[in-house]
Amino acid sequence: MNLFDEQWIPVRWLRGEHGPDSVSLRELLERCQDIEALDIPLAAAQTALLRVLYALTARVTGLDEDPDGGWMNRRASVLKDRALPRCGIEDYVSRWHDRFFLFDDVTDRPWLQDPRLRDECTESAGVNKLVMTRPSGNNHAWFGRARDSAQYAPSATIAVLYLLMWHYFGSPGRCTARALHGERLADAKMGPLHGSLSYHPEGESLLVTLLAGLVRPEVEVRRGEDLCPWERDDPTDPAGAPPVPVGPCGWWTDTSRHAVLLESDARGERVTDAYITWAYHLQGARNDPYLIWERKLSGKNQREEKRTARRADAHRALWRDLDGLLRHRPPEAEGEETTLEPPKVFATAVELTHRIRVRALGFDQTKAKNVQLVSGLTPATVGHLTSPDVQVAVGRLRRLGERYGENLSSAVRKAWALYTACDPKQGDRLVPKAETLYWPAAEREFWARFDQLDRTGEDPDGGLDIRAARDAFLRLARDAYARTTEPLTRTVRGNQAVMEAQGLLWKTRPKRKNK
C-alpha cells in the first residue's frame, strides 16, 4: 500500500464537485481546490494529518523557504492560480514515492516506521494497543468488544490514522521493551501533542486551508536541513538526542517520541500486529505553531516562568478559547497570573483571506488514559478580527461569559453546602446540572453578539455593548440557578439557603497579580 496511490483519506467535496469518498495523497494535492475539507472522524488523526499535509504543501509550492522575503506574495500567487503547481507535485511524488509504502515488504523504509523494532523489541504490542480508541484493561467496552485473545485486525487505511495518532499523541510511561546497547529499556516520553488542543485556520476549500495553515519560515531556513523523517537517508539513533527542528517542516513532522512498526496480512490489506515503543530517551525541544501557550510564574518567589500548552478539555467549548488566538487583550487582563501566547499560525493566516474560521482538534488525555477526542469549529469567520479594538471586545465578551459561569457554579455549590451543612468544597452535586443549563446558552449568546461586532474598525469599543452583554450573561446564570435550585426551595431551610447563596451570581472577579 503506497499512500501516494491508495485512497485512504476521507474527504468532503465542495458543492458541485464530485469524487470518491476517500482520496490518495497525490489526488488530494492535485484536487484540494475541489475539496471542502477533510472528513476524518478521529480529531487527533485529523490534526496530525494536517501537519503532514502542510509539509507536503510547502514542499510542492516552494513555500518551505523564504530567502528573499517574498513568501507572502508567493503564497498569494498560489491561491490566485487556484491549484497547487502540478509540476511540483509530480516532482515530489516521483522523488519520494518509495518512502510512502506503509509496509516494509516493499521497501526497508516504511512510512513513519522503524523496521529495527522487529529485532530490538522483546515482543509486539498488538493491534489493540495500536487502536487508541479501543478499551484496555478492565475498562468498559462501549462501542465494540476487543480482547487480547481475539484481536480484530483493522484495515490498513484505518491503521495509518492510528499510526499518526501515536506519533503525535502517544502516551508516556511503560511500553514494550527495546534493546539499546545490550540494555532493554521500556519507558517512553510523552508525544508532542499529548493532551493538547490545536487550532487550525480553515478556509472555503482545502486549498485555502492548507495555504492558510502554513507558517512562514525564517530567512535562513533551507530545505536540505529542514527535513521530514521520510526524507532522511538513514534512520536516527535512538541513543542520541531527538532531532531539533530548524524550520516548519521539522516542527510539523519530526517531533515524535514513539517508534512504531506495523505488520500486515499476506494481502497487505489489514494490520495484524504492531510494535510500539520509545524512540528517544533524551528530552527534545517542544514547540508548535497551532497551540495556545500559557505562561505562568512558578517556583520560589514566583521568578521562574513555566510555559505549557493549553490542555484539551472535552467539557470546554471552543468559544471560551477564542480570545487566546488574538494578540490584543483587554487592559483588565494585565497582571493576571497566566498570560497567553496565541498560535503563531494566525499571524499570517488572516493575511491570506479574511474568510477564515477556526477548527479546534485535540485529544483529552491524562498520563494514565485517553479520555475523549475533541473537535470544534467556529460558526463565524474570524479573519476580520485584525482590529485591536475588536480583539479587545472579543476578550471582554469571553470574560463576561466565563465570569457568570464561574459565579453560577460558586452559588450553586454554596447553596447546597448551606442546605446540607457540608463543606462548600464538597458541594458539587448540583454543579453539573447548572453547567449543563448555562454553558450551551452562553455559547449561543456569545456567537450572537460576536456577529454584531464592528467590521469597519471605526468603533473604539469594537461594536460591543458591554452593559447589555453583562446583563445577558447574568440573566442566563440567574435562570440556570433558579432551575437548578428549585427542588431545594420546597423547604424553609432550602429556600433560605438558595436566597443566601444567590448573591454570588453578582460577584465581580478579583484582580489577580503576579507576586
C-alpha positions as CSV (number, residue, x, y, z in Angstrom):
1,M,0.0,0.0,0.0
2,N,1.5,3.3,-1.1
3,L,0.0,6.3,0.5
4,F,0.5,8.4,-2.7
5,D,-1.6,6.0,-4.7
6,E,-4.1,4.3,-2.4
7,Q,-7.3,6.0,-1.4
8,W,-7.2,6.3,2.4
9,I,-8.1,9.9,3.3
10,P,-11.8,10.6,3.8
11,V,-12.8,14.0,2.3
12,R,-15.9,16.1,1.8
13,W,-16.2,17.7,-1.7
14,L,-17.4,21.2,-2.5
15,R,-20.9,21.6,-3.8
16,G,-21.0,20.8,-7.5
17,E,-17.8,18.8,-7.4
18,H,-17.7,15.0,-7.4
19,G,-15.1,12.4,-6.4
20,P,-14.6,9.3,-4.3
21,D,-15.3,9.3,-0.6
22,S,-11.6,8.8,0.1
23,V,-8.5,10.0,-1.9
24,S,-4.8,9.3,-2.0
25,L,-2.2,11.9,-1.1
26,R,-1.5,12.5,-4.7
27,E,-5.1,13.1,-5.6
28,L,-5.6,15.3,-2.5
29,L,-2.8,17.6,-3.6
30,E,-4.0,17.7,-7.2
31,R,-7.6,18.4,-6.3
32,C,-7.5,20.2,-3.0
33,Q,-9.2,23.2,-4.7
34,D,-12.3,21.0,-5.3
35,I,-12.4,19.6,-1.7
36,E,-14.2,21.4,1.0
37,A,-12.4,19.7,4.0
38,L,-11.1,16.5,5.5
39,D,-13.8,14.2,6.8
40,I,-11.8,12.2,9.3
41,P,-13.9,11.1,12.3
42,L,-10.8,10.9,14.6
43,A,-10.0,14.5,15.6
44,A,-6.5,13.6,16.8
45,A,-5.7,11.9,13.5
46,Q,-7.0,14.9,11.6
47,T,-4.8,17.4,13.3
48,A,-1.8,15.0,12.9
49,L,-2.5,14.5,9.2
50,L,-2.9,18.3,8.6
51,R,0.7,18.8,9.8
52,V,1.8,16.2,7.2
53,L,-0.2,18.0,4.6
54,Y,1.2,21.3,5.5
55,A,4.7,19.9,5.0
56,L,3.8,18.4,1.6
57,T,2.1,21.7,0.5
58,A,5.2,23.7,1.5
59,R,7.4,21.3,-0.5
60,V,5.4,21.2,-3.7
61,T,4.9,25.0,-3.8
62,G,8.4,26.0,-2.7
63,L,7.0,27.8,0.4
64,D,9.3,25.8,2.6
65,E,11.9,28.6,2.1
66,D,11.9,32.4,2.2
67,P,15.3,33.5,1.1
68,D,14.2,36.8,-0.5
69,G,11.4,37.8,1.9
70,G,8.7,37.3,-0.8
71,W,7.0,34.4,0.9
72,M,3.6,36.1,1.4
73,N,3.4,37.2,-2.2
74,R,4.3,33.7,-3.5
75,R,1.7,32.1,-1.3
76,A,-0.9,34.6,-2.6
77,S,0.1,33.7,-6.1
78,V,-0.6,30.0,-5.5
79,L,-4.0,30.9,-4.2
80,K,-4.6,33.1,-7.2
81,D,-3.8,30.1,-9.5
82,R,-6.5,28.2,-7.6
83,A,-4.4,25.0,-7.5
84,L,-1.1,23.6,-6.2
85,P,1.5,23.5,-9.0
86,R,1.2,20.2,-10.8
87,C,4.8,20.1,-11.7
88,G,5.8,20.5,-8.1
89,I,3.5,17.6,-7.1
90,E,4.9,15.3,-9.7
91,D,8.5,16.1,-8.9
92,Y,8.0,15.5,-5.2
93,V,5.9,12.3,-5.6
94,S,8.4,10.8,-8.1
95,R,11.3,11.5,-5.8
96,W,9.9,10.2,-2.6
97,H,7.4,7.6,-3.8
98,D,9.3,4.7,-2.3
99,R,9.3,6.2,1.1
100,F,5.5,6.2,1.3
101,F,4.8,2.5,1.4
102,L,3.0,1.5,4.6
103,F,4.6,-1.9,4.9
104,D,8.3,-2.9,4.7
105,D,7.7,-6.0,2.5
106,V,8.1,-3.5,-0.4
107,T,10.9,-1.3,1.0
108,D,13.0,-1.3,4.1
109,R,11.8,2.3,4.9
110,P,8.1,2.0,5.7
111,W,6.5,5.4,6.1
112,L,7.0,6.9,9.6
113,Q,8.0,3.5,11.0
114,D,11.2,1.8,12.3
115,P,11.9,-1.7,10.9
116,R,14.6,-2.2,13.5
117,L,11.9,-2.8,16.1
118,R,11.3,-6.3,14.8
119,D,14.7,-7.3,16.1
120,E,15.1,-4.9,19.0
121,C,11.7,-5.4,20.8
122,T,11.1,-8.3,23.2
123,E,7.6,-8.7,21.9
124,S,4.9,-6.9,19.9
125,A,2.2,-4.6,21.4
126,G,-0.7,-5.9,19.3
127,V,-3.4,-4.1,17.4
128,N,-5.5,-3.4,20.4
129,K,-2.6,-1.1,21.7
130,L,-2.3,0.5,18.2
131,V,-6.0,1.4,18.1
132,M,-6.0,4.1,20.8
133,T,-9.8,4.3,21.0
134,R,-10.2,0.6,22.0
135,P,-10.7,-0.2,25.7
136,S,-7.9,-1.7,27.7
137,G,-7.6,-3.5,31.0
138,N,-10.9,-3.7,32.9
139,N,-12.5,-0.7,31.2
140,H,-16.0,-1.0,29.7
141,A,-16.3,-1.7,26.0
142,W,-18.9,0.9,24.9
143,F,-18.6,0.7,21.1
144,G,-17.1,-2.8,20.5
145,R,-15.6,-5.7,22.1
146,A,-11.8,-6.0,22.0
147,R,-9.9,-8.8,23.7
148,D,-6.2,-9.5,23.6
149,S,-7.0,-13.2,23.0
150,A,-9.0,-12.3,19.8
151,Q,-7.8,-9.1,18.4
152,Y,-9.7,-7.7,15.4
153,A,-7.3,-6.6,12.7
154,P,-8.1,-3.1,11.4
155,S,-7.8,-2.2,7.7
156,A,-4.6,-0.6,6.5
157,T,-6.5,2.6,5.8
158,I,-7.7,2.8,9.4
159,A,-4.3,1.7,10.9
160,V,-2.4,4.6,9.2
161,L,-4.6,7.1,11.1
162,Y,-3.7,5.5,14.4
163,L,-0.1,5.4,13.3
164,L,-0.3,9.2,13.1
165,M,-2.1,9.4,16.4
166,W,0.7,7.5,18.2
167,H,3.4,9.8,16.7
168,Y,1.7,12.9,17.9
169,F,-0.4,11.9,20.9
170,G,1.5,8.8,22.2
171,S,1.3,8.3,26.0
172,P,4.3,8.4,28.3
173,G,5.3,5.7,30.7
174,R,5.7,1.9,30.5
175,C,5.9,0.5,27.0
176,T,7.3,-2.5,25.1
177,A,11.0,-3.1,26.0
178,R,13.5,-2.1,23.3
179,A,17.2,-3.2,23.3
180,L,19.8,-0.4,23.3
181,H,23.5,-1.2,23.5
182,G,22.7,-4.5,25.3
183,E,20.3,-2.9,27.8
184,R,16.5,-3.3,27.5
185,L,14.6,-0.1,28.3
186,A,10.8,0.2,28.4
187,D,9.9,3.8,29.2
188,A,8.5,6.3,26.6
189,K,8.4,10.0,26.6
190,M,5.2,12.0,26.1
191,G,4.1,12.7,22.5
192,P,4.5,16.3,21.3
193,L,0.7,16.9,21.3
194,H,-0.3,14.7,24.1
195,G,-3.4,16.0,25.8
196,S,-3.3,19.3,23.9
197,L,-5.7,21.2,21.6
198,S,-4.6,22.5,18.2
199,Y,-6.2,25.5,16.4
200,H,-6.2,25.4,12.6
201,P,-7.3,28.1,10.2
202,E,-10.0,26.7,7.9
203,G,-11.0,28.3,4.6
204,E,-13.7,27.7,2.0
205,S,-11.7,24.9,0.3
206,L,-8.9,22.6,1.4
207,L,-6.6,24.6,-0.8
208,V,-7.2,27.7,1.3
209,T,-7.0,25.7,4.5
210,L,-3.6,24.3,3.5
211,L,-2.1,27.6,2.4
212,A,-3.5,29.5,5.4
213,G,-2.1,26.8,7.7
214,L,1.5,27.3,6.5
215,V,4.0,29.0,8.8
216,R,6.4,31.5,7.3
217,P,10.0,30.1,7.6
218,E,12.9,32.1,8.8
219,V,15.1,33.6,6.1
220,E,18.0,31.2,7.0
221,V,15.9,28.0,6.7
222,R,17.0,25.7,3.9
223,R,15.0,22.6,2.8
224,G,18.2,20.5,2.7
225,E,18.4,21.0,6.5
226,D,14.7,21.3,7.4
227,L,13.9,17.6,6.8
228,C,10.9,15.4,7.3
229,P,11.5,11.9,8.7
230,W,11.0,10.2,5.4
231,E,13.5,12.5,3.7
232,R,16.5,11.3,5.7
233,D,19.0,9.0,4.2
234,D,19.4,7.0,7.4
235,P,17.2,6.4,10.4
236,T,18.0,8.4,13.5
237,D,19.9,7.0,16.5
238,P,17.6,6.2,19.5
239,A,20.6,6.6,21.8
240,G,21.1,10.2,20.8
241,A,19.1,13.3,21.3
242,P,15.9,13.8,19.3
243,P,16.3,15.9,16.1
244,V,16.0,19.6,16.8
245,P,13.8,21.1,14.0
246,V,15.3,24.1,12.2
247,G,12.2,25.0,10.2
248,P,8.5,24.5,9.8
249,C,8.7,21.0,8.1
250,G,10.6,19.7,11.0
251,W,8.2,21.1,13.6
252,W,5.3,19.7,11.5
253,T,6.6,16.1,11.1
254,D,9.7,15.3,13.1
255,T,8.9,15.7,16.8
256,S,7.6,12.2,17.6
257,R,8.8,10.4,20.8
258,H,7.5,7.0,19.8
259,A,8.7,4.3,17.4
260,V,6.1,2.2,15.6
261,L,6.2,-0.8,13.2
262,L,3.1,-2.3,11.6
263,E,2.7,-5.9,10.5
264,S,0.3,-6.7,7.6
265,D,-1.5,-9.8,6.5
266,A,-0.5,-11.7,3.3
267,R,-2.5,-9.4,1.1
268,G,-1.4,-6.1,2.7
269,E,-5.0,-5.1,3.4
270,R,-5.1,-5.4,7.2
271,V,-2.7,-4.8,10.1
272,T,-2.4,-7.9,12.2
273,D,0.2,-6.8,14.7
274,A,2.2,-3.7,15.8
275,Y,5.4,-2.9,17.7
276,I,5.0,0.3,19.7
277,T,7.9,1.6,21.9
278,W,10.1,4.6,22.7
279,A,12.0,6.4,20.0
280,Y,14.4,8.5,22.2
281,H,15.2,8.5,25.8
282,L,16.6,12.1,25.9
283,Q,14.3,15.1,26.1
284,G,13.8,17.2,23.0
285,A,12.6,20.6,22.1
286,R,8.8,21.2,22.1
287,N,7.1,23.9,20.2
288,D,4.2,24.1,17.9
289,P,2.6,27.0,15.9
290,Y,-1.0,25.7,16.4
291,L,-1.2,25.6,20.2
292,I,-2.1,28.3,22.7
293,W,0.8,28.6,25.1
294,E,0.2,29.6,28.7
295,R,3.0,31.3,30.6
296,K,2.8,31.3,34.4
297,L,5.3,32.3,37.0
298,S,6.2,29.5,39.4
299,G,8.9,28.3,41.8
300,K,10.4,30.1,44.7
301,N,9.4,33.8,44.8
302,Q,7.5,33.3,41.6
303,R,10.6,34.0,39.5
304,E,10.5,31.0,37.2
305,E,8.3,31.2,34.1
306,K,6.6,27.9,33.1
307,R,5.4,27.6,29.5
308,T,2.8,24.9,28.8
309,A,0.3,24.2,26.0
310,R,-3.4,24.7,26.8
311,R,-4.9,21.3,27.5
312,A,-7.7,19.8,25.6
313,D,-10.9,19.6,27.7
314,A,-13.9,17.6,26.5
315,H,-16.2,19.8,28.6
316,R,-14.9,23.2,27.3
317,A,-16.4,24.8,24.2
318,L,-14.2,26.5,21.6
319,W,-15.6,30.0,22.1
320,R,-14.1,30.1,25.6
321,D,-10.6,29.9,24.0
322,L,-11.2,32.3,21.1
323,D,-9.5,35.3,22.7
324,G,-6.5,33.2,23.3
325,L,-6.0,33.3,19.5
326,L,-5.7,37.1,19.4
327,R,-2.7,39.3,20.1
328,H,-4.6,42.2,21.7
329,R,-6.1,41.6,25.0
330,P,-8.3,43.7,27.3
331,P,-6.4,46.1,29.7
332,E,-8.1,44.3,32.6
333,A,-6.2,41.2,31.7
334,E,-2.9,42.8,32.7
335,G,-1.4,41.5,35.9
336,E,-3.2,38.1,35.8
337,E,-1.2,35.1,36.9
338,T,-1.4,33.5,33.4
339,T,-0.5,35.2,30.2
340,L,-1.3,33.7,26.8
341,E,0.8,33.3,23.7
342,P,-1.6,32.9,20.7
343,P,-0.8,30.2,18.0
344,K,1.8,31.6,15.6
345,V,0.0,30.5,12.5
346,F,-2.8,33.1,12.8
347,A,-0.3,35.9,12.4
348,T,-0.1,35.1,8.7
349,A,-3.3,33.2,8.1
350,V,-5.5,36.3,8.1
351,E,-3.2,37.9,5.6
352,L,-4.3,35.3,3.0
353,T,-8.0,35.8,3.3
354,H,-10.5,37.2,5.8
355,R,-12.9,34.3,5.2
356,I,-11.2,32.1,7.9
357,R,-12.8,30.0,10.5
358,V,-11.0,28.2,13.3
359,R,-11.0,24.4,13.6
360,A,-10.0,23.0,17.1
361,L,-8.8,19.5,17.2
362,G,-7.2,17.5,20.0
363,F,-7.3,14.7,22.5
364,D,-8.4,15.0,26.1
365,Q,-5.8,12.7,27.8
366,T,-4.1,12.1,31.1
367,K,-0.9,10.3,31.6
368,A,-2.8,7.2,32.5
369,K,-5.7,7.1,30.0
370,N,-7.2,8.5,26.9
371,V,-10.5,10.3,27.8
372,Q,-12.1,11.7,24.7
373,L,-11.4,13.2,21.2
374,V,-12.2,16.9,21.0
375,S,-13.3,18.8,17.9
376,G,-14.9,22.2,17.3
377,L,-15.4,24.8,14.5
378,T,-16.3,28.4,14.9
379,P,-19.7,29.1,13.3
380,A,-18.5,32.6,12.1
381,T,-15.4,33.7,10.3
382,V,-12.7,35.3,12.4
383,G,-10.5,36.8,9.7
384,H,-11.9,40.3,10.2
385,L,-10.6,40.3,13.8
386,T,-7.5,42.3,12.8
387,S,-8.5,45.5,14.6
388,P,-7.1,45.8,18.1
389,D,-10.4,47.3,19.3
390,V,-12.4,44.3,18.0
391,Q,-9.9,41.8,19.5
392,V,-10.3,43.6,22.9
393,A,-14.0,43.4,22.5
394,V,-13.8,39.6,21.9
395,G,-11.7,39.2,25.0
396,R,-14.2,41.2,27.1
397,L,-17.2,39.2,25.8
398,R,-15.5,35.9,26.6
399,R,-14.5,37.1,30.1
400,L,-18.1,38.1,30.8
401,G,-19.4,34.7,29.8
402,E,-16.7,33.0,31.9
403,R,-17.3,35.2,34.9
404,Y,-21.0,34.4,35.3
405,G,-20.4,30.7,34.6
406,E,-18.0,30.6,37.4
407,N,-20.3,32.7,39.6
408,L,-23.1,30.2,38.9
409,S,-21.0,27.2,40.0
410,S,-20.0,29.0,43.2
411,A,-23.5,30.0,44.0
412,V,-24.9,26.5,43.4
413,R,-22.1,25.0,45.4
414,K,-22.7,27.3,48.4
415,A,-26.5,26.8,48.3
416,W,-26.0,23.0,48.5
417,A,-23.5,23.4,51.3
418,L,-25.8,25.6,53.3
419,Y,-28.7,23.3,52.8
420,T,-26.7,20.2,53.8
421,A,-24.4,21.9,56.3
422,C,-21.3,20.4,54.5
423,D,-18.0,21.8,53.4
424,P,-18.6,24.1,50.3
425,K,-15.7,22.4,48.6
426,Q,-17.7,19.1,48.7
427,G,-21.0,20.7,47.4
428,D,-20.6,19.8,43.8
429,R,-23.7,17.6,43.5
430,L,-25.8,20.3,41.7
431,V,-23.0,21.9,39.7
432,P,-23.1,19.6,36.7
433,K,-26.8,20.4,36.2
434,A,-26.2,24.1,36.4
435,E,-23.4,24.0,34.0
436,T,-25.4,21.9,31.5
437,L,-28.1,24.7,31.6
438,Y,-25.7,27.6,31.4
439,W,-22.8,26.9,29.0
440,P,-24.7,26.0,25.9
441,A,-26.9,29.0,26.3
442,A,-23.9,31.2,27.0
443,E,-22.3,29.9,23.8
444,R,-25.3,30.9,21.7
445,E,-25.2,34.3,23.3
446,F,-21.5,34.7,22.7
447,W,-21.8,34.0,18.9
448,A,-24.9,36.1,18.5
449,R,-23.0,39.1,20.0
450,F,-19.8,38.2,18.1
451,D,-21.7,38.6,14.8
452,Q,-22.6,42.1,15.8
453,L,-19.0,43.3,16.4
454,D,-17.7,46.1,14.2
455,R,-16.2,45.0,10.9
456,T,-15.1,48.5,9.8
457,G,-12.5,49.2,12.6
458,E,-14.1,52.6,13.3
459,D,-15.9,51.8,16.6
460,P,-13.4,52.3,19.5
461,D,-15.4,49.8,21.6
462,G,-15.3,47.2,18.8
463,G,-19.0,47.3,18.5
464,L,-19.6,45.7,21.9
465,D,-22.3,46.9,24.2
466,I,-20.7,45.7,27.4
467,R,-23.6,46.6,29.7
468,A,-26.1,44.7,27.5
469,A,-23.7,41.7,27.3
470,R,-23.2,41.7,31.0
471,D,-26.9,41.7,31.6
472,A,-27.4,38.9,29.1
473,F,-24.9,36.5,30.7
474,L,-26.2,37.4,34.2
475,R,-29.8,36.6,33.1
476,L,-28.6,33.2,31.8
477,A,-26.8,32.5,35.1
478,R,-29.9,33.5,37.1
479,D,-32.2,31.3,35.0
480,A,-29.8,28.3,35.4
481,Y,-29.5,28.9,39.1
482,A,-33.3,29.1,39.6
483,R,-33.9,25.9,37.7
484,T,-31.1,24.0,39.4
485,T,-32.0,25.0,42.9
486,E,-35.8,24.8,42.5
487,P,-36.1,21.4,44.4
488,L,-34.3,23.0,47.4
489,T,-36.9,25.8,47.8
490,R,-39.6,23.3,48.8
491,T,-38.4,23.5,52.4
492,V,-37.9,26.5,54.6
493,R,-34.2,25.6,55.2
494,G,-33.6,25.0,51.5
495,N,-35.3,28.3,50.4
496,Q,-33.2,30.2,52.9
497,A,-30.0,28.6,51.6
498,V,-30.9,29.4,48.0
499,M,-31.7,33.0,48.8
500,E,-28.5,33.5,50.8
501,A,-26.2,32.0,48.1
502,Q,-27.7,33.7,45.1
503,G,-25.8,36.9,45.9
504,L,-22.6,35.2,44.5
505,L,-24.1,35.5,41.0
506,W,-23.3,39.2,41.0
507,K,-19.7,38.7,42.3
508,T,-17.0,40.5,40.3
509,R,-13.7,38.8,39.5
510,P,-10.9,40.0,41.8
511,K,-7.8,41.4,40.1
512,R,-5.0,38.8,40.3
513,K,-1.5,40.0,40.1
514,N,1.8,38.2,39.9
515,K,3.8,38.2,43.1
